[in-house]
Amino acid sequence: MAKFVAPMMQAQTPDSDVTNVQLAGSVEARRGPIGDVAAADGVIVVANYGDDSISVLNAATLAVQSIIALPGEPVAVAVADDRAYVGTSSGTHDEVSVVDLTAKSVIATYDLALSVTALTVSPDGKRVFAARTGDGYADVAVIDVPAERMGTIEIAAGAGIGIDAVEVDASGKRLYVGTTDARGSALVVVNVETARVERAVQIGAPIRDIAVADGTVYVLTSDRARGGVVHVIALATGRITGTVQLGGAPTQLVMGTDKTRAYVVDYDRVVVLGPLTRKVTHTITVDARPSSVAVDGDRLHIADYAGVVTSYDVEPARPLTYSDFVATDPIAVPEVAELEPAAV
């Protein structure tokens, strides 16, 4: 049976325009460390990377509903339309497994030639984007779910090239890819319909994650020199309009449902950031080191390396509108770089 535990929580006193954070509960899934977590429509899916399985939880009660075996070690998971899409790695190859959460079984697999490094799914659940990295080459595999076929978007080639983050916008028409190579990092903007790169905005430090909100992209970077930094980029101009210094060694950035808060996994804590005010409003700690977070409505779910999922109710203290806080004066105009063509 799952064991309910009471983790510690530390939070700064919220400002009047930010978020209240209240512990809702936690559960030990008993499948070892959790590498990734996704949530949608009242379901939480966690990747048990040491167990070659995913656990499916009821988001309201945190009860473990099922454990589903996978053909390899899960490295990334996304959820949409009663299905989980899981990037797995084995001794012979990587693949994306499609899991029917109602039938509680794997219903399809897509073999991938290169290593899966990041995964996302379109809002309508019709396309899955799997970032792949090879030797001096990086691309994105696109799975057309209704047609049950796969295509490829070429991203870039270069020494040490890799993709650490992919995110799709609310329309499903633009894909944002975070690349890092020997020269630095870039936010690559891809037109999904044409499968072509439209723009590359130079960032600098290694990119860890990407979040999108109403014409703005938030790019999380981290290195030894500056620690964690969130770069705010206006998509209409391709300009950096601001930065938020976080320090630490963050690894993940997830946008909240109403876009008035974002959550950053930073080694042994989760930082709650107001992307509109660009201020840290809370710091949340749990009993073990957090590995990843997911948001579903007004619930924040934190997975950790001890195999525990902890949920919080996160509600704004008062209504906010995104347009009230969007910066209008850019502070930097990065170069738009031409990427090297990928090798055929």
C-alpha positions in Angstrom: 0.0 0.0 0.0 1.1 3.6 -0.5 2.3 5.4 2.5 1.2 9.0 3.2 3.9 11.2 4.7 4.0 14.8 5.8 6.9 16.7 4.2 8.4 19.9 5.5 7.5 23.0 3.8 9.2 26.4 4.0 7.7 29.4 2.2 8.3 33.1 2.2 5.3 35.3 3.1 3.6 35.9 -0.2 3.1 39.4 -1.6 -0.5 40.6 -2.2 -0.3 39.8 -5.9 1.2 36.4 -5.9 0.4 32.9 -4.8 -0.8 31.0 -1.7 0.7 27.6 -1.3 -0.9 25.0 0.9 0.1 21.3 1.4 -2.6 18.9 0.0 -0.9 15.6 0.8 1.8 13.2 -0.4 2.2 9.5 -1.3 5.1 7.1 -1.5 4.8 5.2 -4.8 7.2 2.4 -3.6 8.9 2.0 -7.0 12.2 3.7 -6.3 13.4 7.1 -7.5 11.2 9.2 -9.7 12.9 10.7 -12.8 10.0 12.7 -14.3 6.3 13.5 -13.6 3.4 14.7 -15.8 -0.2 15.6 -14.9 -3.4 16.3 -16.8 -7.2 15.9 -16.3 -6.9 14.6 -12.8 -4.2 12.0 -13.4 -0.5 12.0 -12.3 2.0 9.8 -14.2 5.5 9.3 -12.7 8.5 7.7 -14.4 10.1 5.1 -12.2 13.5 5.0 -14.0 15.0 2.3 -11.8 11.9 0.0 -12.2 11.3 0.3 -16.0 7.7 1.4 -15.2 5.3 4.3 -14.8 2.9 4.7 -11.8 -0.5 6.2 -12.5 -2.0 8.2 -9.5 -5.4 9.8 -8.9 -4.5 13.5 -8.6 -7.4 14.2 -6.1 -6.7 11.4 -3.6 -3.1 10.5 -4.5 -4.0 6.8 -4.6 -1.8 4.7 -6.9 -4.2 3.3 -9.5 -1.8 1.2 -11.6 1.8 0.3 -12.3 2.5 -0.2 -16.0 5.7 -2.0 -17.2 7.7 -0.4 -20.0 10.2 -1.9 -22.6 13.1 0.2 -21.1 14.1 2.8 -18.6 11.8 5.9 -18.7 13.6 9.2 -19.1 10.7 11.5 -19.9 6.9 11.5 -19.8 4.0 13.6 -21.1 0.3 13.2 -20.8 -2.7 14.1 -23.0 -6.1 12.7 -23.8 -6.0 9.7 -21.4 -2.6 8.6 -22.8 0.9 8.8 -21.5 3.8 9.2 -23.9 7.1 7.9 -22.4 10.6 8.2 -23.7 12.5 5.0 -22.8 16.0 3.9 -23.1 17.4 0.3 -23.3 20.6 -1.4 -24.1 19.8 -1.6 -27.8 17.8 1.5 -28.6 15.5 4.4 -27.5 11.8 4.6 -28.2 8.6 6.4 -27.3 5.9 4.2 -25.8 2.3 5.1 -26.0 0.3 4.0 -22.9 -3.4 3.9 -22.8 -4.2 5.0 -19.2 -7.7 3.5 -19.3 -6.6 0.1 -20.6 -3.4 0.3 -18.4 -1.2 -1.0 -21.2 1.3 0.0 -23.8 -0.6 0.2 -27.1 2.2 1.4 -29.5 6.0 2.0 -29.6 8.1 4.1 -31.9 11.8 3.1 -32.3 14.2 6.1 -32.4 17.7 6.0 -33.8 19.1 8.6 -31.4 19.0 9.2 -27.7 15.8 10.8 -26.4 16.6 13.9 -24.2 13.3 15.7 -23.9 9.6 15.1 -24.7 6.5 17.2 -25.1 3.0 16.8 -26.6 0.8 19.2 -28.4 -2.3 20.6 -26.5 -4.7 18.6 -28.6 -2.7 15.4 -28.1 -2.2 14.8 -31.8 1.5 15.3 -32.0 4.4 14.1 -29.8 7.8 15.8 -30.0 10.8 13.9 -28.9 14.2 15.7 -28.9 17.1 13.4 -30.0 20.8 13.9 -29.8 23.5 12.0 -31.7 27.2 12.5 -32.4 27.3 16.1 -33.6 23.7 16.1 -34.6 20.3 17.0 -33.1 16.8 16.7 -34.3 13.2 16.3 -33.1 11.1 13.3 -34.0 7.4 14.2 -34.5 4.9 11.4 -33.9 1.5 12.0 -35.7 -0.7 10.1 -33.2 -3.9 9.7 -35.3 -2.0 8.7 -38.4 0.4 6.5 -36.4 3.5 7.7 -38.3 6.7 9.6 -37.5 8.6 12.4 -39.2 11.7 14.4 -38.4 12.5 18.1 -37.9 16.2 18.8 -38.4 17.5 21.3 -35.8 21.3 21.7 -36.0 24.7 20.1 -36.3 27.9 21.0 -34.5 30.5 19.9 -32.0 28.9 18.7 -28.8 25.3 19.7 -29.9 22.5 18.6 -27.7 18.9 19.4 -26.9 17.8 19.7 -23.3 14.3 21.1 -23.6 11.4 21.2 -26.0 8.1 23.0 -25.6 5.1 23.7 -27.8 2.9 26.7 -27.7 -0.9 26.7 -27.0 -1.7 26.7 -30.7 0.5 23.7 -31.4 2.0 25.5 -34.4 5.3 26.6 -32.9 7.9 24.4 -31.2 10.6 25.9 -29.0 13.9 24.0 -28.7 16.7 24.7 -26.4 20.1 23.7 -27.9 23.5 23.8 -26.3 26.9 23.2 -28.1 30.5 24.1 -27.8 29.7 27.7 -28.8 26.9 28.3 -26.3 23.1 27.9 -26.3 20.2 29.1 -28.4 16.4 29.1 -28.3 15.4 27.7 -31.7 11.9 28.5 -32.9 10.3 25.9 -35.3 7.3 26.2 -37.5 5.6 22.8 -36.9 3.5 22.9 -40.1 6.5 23.5 -42.4 9.0 21.6 -40.2 11.5 24.5 -40.7 13.5 26.5 -38.3 12.3 30.1 -38.3 14.7 31.8 -35.8 17.5 31.1 -33.3 18.0 33.5 -30.4 21.4 33.3 -28.8 21.3 32.8 -25.0 24.8 31.8 -23.8 24.7 29.5 -20.8 23.5 25.9 -21.1 19.7 25.7 -21.4 17.9 23.5 -18.8 14.2 24.1 -19.7 11.7 26.3 -21.5 8.2 27.6 -20.6 5.8 29.5 -22.9 3.1 32.0 -21.9 1.1 34.3 -24.3 3.8 35.4 -26.7 6.6 35.2 -24.2 9.2 32.4 -23.7 11.0 31.8 -20.4 14.3 30.1 -20.9 16.0 28.6 -17.8 19.8 28.4 -17.9 22.4 27.4 -15.4 26.2 27.4 -15.2 28.9 27.7 -12.5 29.5 31.4 -13.3 26.0 32.8 -12.7 24.0 29.8 -11.4 20.4 29.8 -12.5 18.9 32.5 -14.7 15.5 32.9 -16.3 15.7 34.8 -19.6 12.4 36.5 -20.7 12.1 36.6 -24.5 9.4 38.4 -26.5 8.5 36.2 -29.4 7.3 39.0 -31.6 10.7 40.6 -31.7 13.1 37.9 -30.6 14.4 40.2 -27.9 15.4 39.4 -24.3 13.2 41.8 -22.3 14.5 40.8 -18.9 16.3 38.3 -16.7 15.6 36.8 -13.3 18.7 35.8 -11.2 18.0 32.6 -9.2 21.4 31.3 -8.3 21.7 27.7 -7.3 21.7 24.9 -9.8 18.2 24.6 -11.3 17.2 21.9 -13.7 13.5 22.4 -14.6 11.0 25.2 -15.3 7.2 24.7 -15.5 4.6 27.4 -16.1 1.5 27.4 -13.9 -2.0 27.1 -15.5 -2.9 30.8 -15.3 0.6 32.0 -16.3 1.0 34.1 -13.1 3.5 31.7 -11.5 6.2 29.4 -12.6 8.0 26.6 -10.7 11.7 25.9 -10.8 13.3 22.7 -9.5 16.6 23.9 -7.9 18.6 21.0 -6.5 17.0 20.6 -3.0 14.0 22.9 -3.3 11.3 24.2 -5.6 11.2 27.9 -6.2 7.9 29.7 -7.0 8.5 32.5 -9.4 6.1 35.3 -10.4 7.0 35.6 -14.1 4.9 38.8 -14.3 6.6 40.5 -11.4 9.8 38.6 -11.9 10.2 37.9 -8.2 10.6 34.8 -6.2 7.6 34.5 -3.9 8.0 31.1 -2.2 10.5 28.4 -1.6 9.2 24.8 -1.1 11.2 22.0 0.4 10.2 18.3 0.8 11.8 15.5 2.7 14.0 14.3 -0.2 15.6 16.1 -3.2 13.0 17.0 -5.8 13.5 15.6 -9.3 10.6 17.2 -11.2 7.3 19.0 -11.0 4.0 19.1 -12.9 0.9 21.3 -12.7 -2.7 20.4 -13.3 -5.2 23.2 -12.7 -4.5 24.7 -9.2 -2.4 21.7 -8.1 1.3 21.5 -8.0 2.9 18.0 -7.9 6.5 17.5 -6.8 8.2 14.2 -7.4 11.4 13.3 -5.6 14.3 10.9 -5.7 12.9 9.0 -2.7 9.9 7.9 -4.8 7.4 10.3 -3.1 4.9 12.6 -4.8 3.8 15.7 -2.8 0.9 17.9 -3.9 0.1 21.5 -3.1 -2.9 23.7 -3.7 -1.6 26.9 -5.4 -4.1 29.7 -5.8 -3.6 33.4 -6.6 -4.2 35.7 -3.6 -6.1 38.0 -6.0 -6.9 38.0 -9.7 -4.1 39.0 -12.1 -4.0 39.5 -15.8 -1.0 38.7 -17.8 -1.0 42.0 -19.9 -0.8 44.0 -16.7 2.8 43.0 -16.2 4.4 42.3 -19.6 7.6 44.3 -20.1 7.6 46.7 -23.1 11.2 48.0 -23.0 13.8 45.4 -24.1 17.1 45.5 -22.3 19.0 43.5 -24.8 18.8 42.5 -28.4 20.7 39.2 -29.0 21.9 38.2 -32.4 19.7 36.0 -34.6 22.1 33.2 -35.6 22.2 31.1 -38.6 22.4 27.4 -37.6 24.6 25.0 -39.3 22.6 22.7 -41.6 22.1 19.3 -40.2 24.0 16.4 -41.9 21.7 14.3 -44.1 
